[in-house]
Amino acid sequence: MYSNYAYLLVAIVFEVLATTALKETHGFTRPLPSLLTILGYGLAFYFLSLTLRAIPVGLVYAIWSGAGIIFITAIGWLWFRQSLDMPALVGMGFILAGVAIINLFSRTLVH
């Protein structure tokens, strides 16, 4: 079971890297960021498919999307200097809380 969560973590990392590179592709006109985007998404979906062999799709997608939103927002704030107002921060808190609640209390994990 733990290896499935490791696959999910790897999938999230590749998705976040690919999305970060996507911003730098400028409409896929820059070769290196474009290659990183395509490779990153390909690897992300490969590792996501490994995760889905053992963990329900709804749970995986909740974790995948929630963690991706948090990480991409943090990268946007730190790297791209995008500002975050209070509603954005509160929303991120709700997303983080939702993922935590699912992982800590949901019986969906039990097969």
Secondary structure by P-SEA (a helix, b strand, c coil): caaaaaaaaaaaaaaaaaaaaaaacccccccaaaaaaaaaaaaaaaaaaaaaccccaaaaaaaaaaaaaaaaaaaaaccccccccaaaaaaaaaaaaaaaaaacccccccc
